[in-house]
Amino acid sequence: MYRQGDVLIVPVEESAVPSVVAGLPARPRDPRGRLVLALGEVTGHAHAVVGPGELRREAGPFGTAWLRLPEGGRVVHEEHAVIALPKGWYRVVRQREYTPGAVRVVAD
């Protein structure tokens, strides 16, 4: 399990990836060629993956993202250390916070 700021990256066996993930559209890469896991609303900084692979995200503000890295990759961010990921599947979860009356994704 890996964590970079408010993003949690959990390794998942391929057999445990829900079949619905295959039907989700692959997210486009950003202009720098990265797979953006989370974009900071305040800073504009991004938790992003460099390397071959694909990112698919379930709909909704709390939708789980699924990352497939056939050759491994690196998670980068402007203010955090680089994390090397081995090849495989990952479930990507954004940190949430409770405020009275609502649950929301943590703003970065």
Number of C-alpha atoms within 10 A of each C-alpha: 10 15 14 16 13 16 17 16 21 15 18 16 9 11 8 8 14 9 9 8 17 11 9 15 12 15 14 13 15 10 7 8 13 20 24 21 23 18 15 13 11 8 10 10 16 20 22 20 27 18 17 16 19 19 24 23 19 15 10 7 9 15 13 16 20 26 25 20 20 14 12 17 19 16 24 20 19 12 11 11 10 14 15 14 20 13 15 17 25 23 19 23 20 22 14 14 12 10 8 6 5 7 11 13 14 14 14 14
